[in-house]
Amino acid sequence: MSKNLPPIINTPGSEENRELAAQFAQLSSSGSATPHHQPQQQVSPAVLKDMALLNDPTYHNKRLEVIRAKKGYIIDMDGVIYHGTKLLPGAKELVDFLHRNNKRFLFLTNNSAPTPRELQQKLQRLGIDVTEDHFFTAGQATAEFLHSQMPEGGTCYIIGEPGLAYALYEKGFFMNDHNPDYVVLGEGAAYNYERITKAVQLVQQGAKLIATNLDVENLDSKGNKIPSCGAFAACVEVITRTKAFFCGKPSALIMRYAQRTLGLSRAETCIIGDRMDTDIAAGVSSEIDPVLVLSGVTAMEDLSQFAYRPYVILGGVYEIPNNDKRHNITADEMEDASRRASFL
């Protein structure tokens, strides 16, 4: 993006944003200098379209209404609902909106460390009360995949937290550090030289390499970057000259599991996330409308790095809830939608 472009403002609906959208529209239509008589500049049509998803009032609001009318919502957690132990603006109101309008929703996280019950308890402490069946983790997706490969069960060498081990155990997979069927890498602080070496040796002996996700970095509670599952998987991949199969976002696999849990078609569903490389990519590859919120990892200026774009861009989930009764889904409408999805 050219350094002469106006600064990006991440709060949709403000007067500054509307003025910014008007400036972009003027550049697009006339190619003339900015109102401040700066030198003429070329603005990519792709940049203008990205900005319109956030700032153009008509375009933005039209697409936001489409999202409000959806029957199913797949929602990322960190950077969308909370940061660490802090609830983000509009998170509770979003859940109230979904309940009030009889929507189906699922919190979907690439973090394989916690169990659904632990996630449910965390949201409860933050003031959001939802049942345990509203959560699905990359650990559960990994367990589902391995079960599809070996329905009779098998053995794994795991580097990760109890949430991952529990998900695998529920699907008939037990721990084995001698001759396992799989080496499974997850999240957490359990990594050390000895364990990575063990994983390398087991893969070289024939165990298949699985990673819950390929995120190379994450943020701690203070906002500092820390290595994530993908960074450790890359280490094993380089040494063993193998490629890990991953089950979390942006894989369409975890999206298919989530969609199956909701019982709705792709057209009736959207995904809300804060990362272009995982959440939005997952939506694009699954043909599920992706909604980018700017309350987490991805900033507006990052969009030029990606060849795809979200369906709409929001400052945060606070933009979604409203009191329009047209968004209410009746029991008959939901039943019809589920019936249609069963034939897909």
C-alpha positions in Angstrom: 0.0 0.0 0.0 1.3 3.4 -0.9 2.7 5.4 2.0 0.6 8.5 0.8 -2.7 6.8 1.5 -4.8 8.2 4.4 -4.3 6.4 7.6 -6.6 3.4 8.3 -9.2 3.7 11.0 -10.4 0.6 12.6 -13.7 1.7 14.1 -16.5 1.4 11.5 -19.4 3.8 11.7 -17.4 6.9 12.8 -17.4 10.1 10.9 -13.7 9.7 10.2 -14.3 6.4 8.5 -17.0 7.8 6.3 -14.8 10.6 5.2 -12.0 8.2 4.5 -14.4 6.1 2.3 -15.3 9.2 0.4 -11.7 10.0 -0.2 -11.1 6.6 -1.6 -14.2 6.8 -3.8 -12.9 10.1 -5.1 -9.5 8.7 -5.9 -11.1 5.7 -7.6 -13.4 7.7 -9.9 -11.3 10.6 -10.9 -7.7 9.7 -10.2 -7.2 13.3 -9.1 -5.1 14.5 -6.2 -6.4 14.3 -2.7 -8.3 17.2 -1.1 -5.0 18.3 0.5 -3.4 18.8 -3.0 -1.0 16.0 -2.6 0.7 14.6 -5.7 -1.3 12.3 -7.9 -1.1 8.6 -6.9 -2.2 5.3 -8.2 -4.5 3.3 -5.9 -5.0 -0.4 -6.6 -8.6 -1.4 -7.2 -8.0 -4.3 -4.8 -7.1 -1.8 -2.1 -10.3 0.2 -2.7 -12.4 -3.0 -2.5 -10.8 -4.0 0.7 -11.5 -0.5 2.2 -15.1 -0.6 1.0 -15.7 -3.8 3.0 -15.0 -1.7 6.1 -15.8 1.9 5.2 -18.3 2.2 2.4 -21.6 2.7 4.3 -23.9 1.1 1.6 -21.6 -1.8 0.8 -20.6 -2.5 4.4 -24.2 -2.4 5.8 -25.7 -4.5 3.0 -23.2 -7.3 3.7 -23.6 -6.9 7.4 -27.3 -7.5 7.0 -26.6 -10.7 5.1 -24.5 -11.9 8.1 -27.2 -11.0 10.6 -29.7 -13.1 8.6 -27.5 -16.3 8.8 -28.9 -19.2 10.7 -25.5 -20.6 11.8 -22.3 -18.9 13.2 -18.8 -20.4 13.6 -17.0 -18.1 15.9 -13.3 -17.9 16.8 -12.5 -17.1 20.4 -9.2 -15.4 21.1 -9.2 -12.0 19.5 -12.9 -12.1 18.7 -14.6 -12.8 22.0 -11.8 -12.1 24.5 -8.1 -11.2 24.9 -6.6 -13.4 27.6 -9.0 -12.7 30.6 -10.6 -9.6 29.1 -14.0 -9.8 27.3 -14.0 -7.8 24.1 -16.7 -5.2 23.4 -20.0 -6.7 22.1 -19.1 -10.3 22.9 -21.9 -10.8 25.5 -24.3 -8.9 23.3 -23.5 -11.1 20.3 -24.3 -14.3 22.3 -27.5 -12.6 23.6 -28.4 -11.8 19.9 -27.8 -15.4 18.8 -29.9 -16.8 21.7 -32.7 -14.2 21.2 -33.0 -15.0 17.5 -32.8 -18.8 17.8 -29.5 -19.0 15.9 -27.1 -22.0 16.0 -23.5 -21.2 16.9 -20.3 -22.9 17.7 -17.1 -21.5 19.2 -14.2 -22.9 17.1 -10.6 -22.6 18.3 -7.3 -23.7 16.9 -6.1 -24.1 20.5 -5.9 -27.9 21.3 -5.0 -27.4 24.9 -8.3 -26.8 26.6 -11.3 -29.1 26.8 -14.8 -27.8 25.8 -15.7 -27.8 29.5 -12.7 -25.6 30.4 -13.7 -23.2 27.6 -17.2 -23.1 28.8 -16.0 -22.4 32.4 -13.8 -19.6 31.1 -16.6 -17.8 29.3 -18.8 -18.3 32.3 -16.2 -16.5 34.5 -16.2 -13.7 31.9 -20.0 -13.3 32.1 -21.1 -15.4 29.1 -23.2 -18.5 29.9 -23.3 -21.1 27.2 -23.4 -24.9 27.3 -20.4 -27.2 26.7 -21.7 -28.4 23.4 -21.2 -24.9 21.9 -17.4 -25.5 21.7 -15.1 -27.4 19.3 -11.3 -27.4 19.4 -8.5 -28.4 17.0 -7.8 -31.2 19.4 -11.3 -32.6 18.8 -10.9 -32.2 15.1 -7.6 -34.1 15.2 -9.3 -36.9 17.2 -12.2 -37.0 14.7 -9.7 -37.3 11.8 -7.6 -40.1 13.4 -10.8 -42.0 14.2 -11.9 -41.8 10.6 -8.5 -43.2 9.6 -8.4 -45.9 12.3 -12.0 -46.6 13.5 -10.7 -49.4 15.7 -8.4 -47.0 17.6 -4.7 -46.8 17.8 -1.7 -45.3 19.7 -0.1 -41.9 19.7 2.9 -40.1 21.1 1.6 -36.7 22.1 3.3 -33.4 22.8 0.6 -31.2 24.2 -1.8 -30.4 27.0 -4.4 -32.7 28.7 -7.3 -31.3 26.4 -5.6 -32.9 23.4 -4.9 -36.2 25.2 -8.5 -36.4 26.5 -10.0 -35.8 23.0 -7.8 -38.6 21.5 -8.6 -40.9 24.4 -12.4 -40.4 23.8 -11.9 -41.7 20.2 -10.0 -44.8 21.3 -6.4 -43.6 21.0 -3.9 -44.4 23.8 -0.5 -43.1 24.6 2.6 -44.9 23.4 6.2 -43.6 23.3 7.8 -46.7 21.8 6.1 -47.6 18.5 3.0 -45.4 18.1 0.9 -45.1 15.0 1.0 -41.3 15.1 3.1 -38.5 16.5 0.6 -35.7 17.4 1.8 -32.2 18.1 -0.4 -29.7 19.9 -0.3 -26.5 21.9 1.3 -25.8 25.2 4.5 -25.4 27.2 5.3 -29.1 27.2 7.9 -28.8 24.4 11.6 -29.4 25.2 14.7 -30.7 23.4 14.1 -34.3 24.7 10.5 -34.5 23.5 11.1 -32.9 20.1 14.0 -35.4 19.6 11.7 -38.2 20.6 9.1 -37.1 18.1 11.8 -36.9 15.3 13.0 -40.4 16.1 9.5 -41.9 16.1 8.6 -40.3 12.8 11.8 -41.6 11.3 10.7 -45.1 12.5 7.5 -44.8 10.6 5.0 -43.0 12.8 2.8 -40.6 10.9 3.2 -36.9 11.8 0.0 -35.0 12.8 -0.2 -31.3 13.9 -3.4 -29.9 15.4 -2.7 -26.7 13.5 0.1 -24.9 11.6 0.0 -21.6 13.5 3.6 -20.7 14.0 3.0 -18.0 16.6 0.4 -16.9 19.2 0.1 -14.1 21.7 0.4 -14.5 25.5 -1.8 -12.6 28.0 0.5 -9.6 27.7 0.3 -9.5 23.9 3.8 -10.9 23.4 4.5 -13.4 20.6 5.1 -17.0 21.6 5.9 -20.0 19.4 2.9 -22.1 18.6 2.3 -25.7 17.2 3.3 -24.9 13.6 6.7 -23.7 14.7 7.5 -27.0 16.5 5.9 -29.0 13.6 8.2 -27.3 11.2 11.2 -28.3 13.2 10.2 -32.0 13.0 9.3 -31.7 9.3 12.7 -30.2 8.4 14.7 -33.0 10.2 12.5 -35.9 9.1 11.8 -34.6 5.6 8.1 -35.2 6.0 5.0 -33.0 6.0 2.6 -32.9 8.9 -1.0 -33.3 8.2 -2.9 -30.6 10.1 -6.6 -30.6 11.2 -7.2 -27.1 12.5 -8.0 -23.9 10.6 -7.4 -23.1 7.7 -8.1 -26.8 6.9 -11.5 -27.4 5.4 -11.7 -30.5 7.5 -12.3 -28.7 10.8 -14.9 -26.5 9.0 -16.7 -29.6 7.8 -16.8 -31.0 11.3 -18.2 -27.7 12.6 -20.8 -27.4 9.8 -21.9 -31.0 10.5 -22.2 -30.1 14.2 -24.4 -27.1 13.4 -26.5 -29.2 10.9 -26.7 -26.4 8.4 -25.6 -25.8 4.8 -22.7 -23.6 3.8 -25.0 -20.9 2.5 -26.8 -20.6 5.9 -23.5 -20.3 7.8 -20.7 -17.8 8.4 -17.4 -17.8 10.2 -16.2 -14.9 12.3 -12.5 -14.6 13.0 -9.6 -12.2 13.5 -6.9 -13.9 11.4 -6.7 -13.8 7.6 -4.3 -16.8 7.5 -6.6 -19.1 9.5 -10.2 -18.0 10.0 -10.8 -16.2 6.8 -8.8 -18.7 4.7 -10.8 -21.5 6.3 -14.1 -19.8 5.3 -12.9 -19.1 1.7 -11.7 -22.7 1.2 -15.0 -24.1 2.7 -17.2 -21.6 0.7 -18.6 -20.3 4.0 -18.9 -16.5 4.2 -15.9 -15.2 6.3 -16.2 -12.2 8.5 -13.0 -10.5 9.6 -13.0 -8.5 12.9 -10.1 -6.1 13.5 -10.1 -6.7 17.3 -7.3 -9.4 17.1 -4.3 -10.3 15.0 -5.0 -9.0 11.5 -4.9 -5.3 10.9 -6.4 -3.5 7.9 -3.0 -2.8 6.4 -2.3 -6.5 6.3 -4.9 -7.3 3.8 -2.7 -6.5 0.8 -0.6 -9.6 1.7 -3.4 -12.0 0.8 -4.9 -12.9 -2.5 -8.3 -13.5 -1.0 -10.6 -11.2 1.0 -13.3 -11.6 3.6 -17.0 -11.2 2.9 -17.2 -8.1 5.2 -14.8 -6.4 7.7 -16.0 -5.3 11.1 -14.3 -3.3 13.9 -15.4 -6.0 16.3 -18.4 -8.3 17.0 -20.1 -5.3 18.6 -21.4 -4.4 15.1 -23.5 -7.5 14.6 -26.2 -7.4 17.4 -29.3 -5.4 16.8 -33.0 -5.6 17.7 -34.5 -6.1 14.3 -37.0 -8.9 14.6 -36.5 -9.9 10.9 -33.4 -11.8 12.1 -35.4 -14.2 14.3 -35.4 -17.8 13.1 -38.6 -19.8 13.8 -38.4 -23.5 14.7 -40.0 -24.4 11.4 -37.4 -22.3 9.4 -34.6 -24.0 11.3 -36.0 -27.4 10.7 -36.3 -26.8 7.0 -32.8 -25.5 6.9 -31.5 -28.6 8.7 -33.5 -30.9 6.3 -32.0 -29.2 3.3 -28.5 -29.5 4.7 -29.0 -33.3 5.3 -29.2 -33.7 1.5 -25.9 -31.9 0.7 
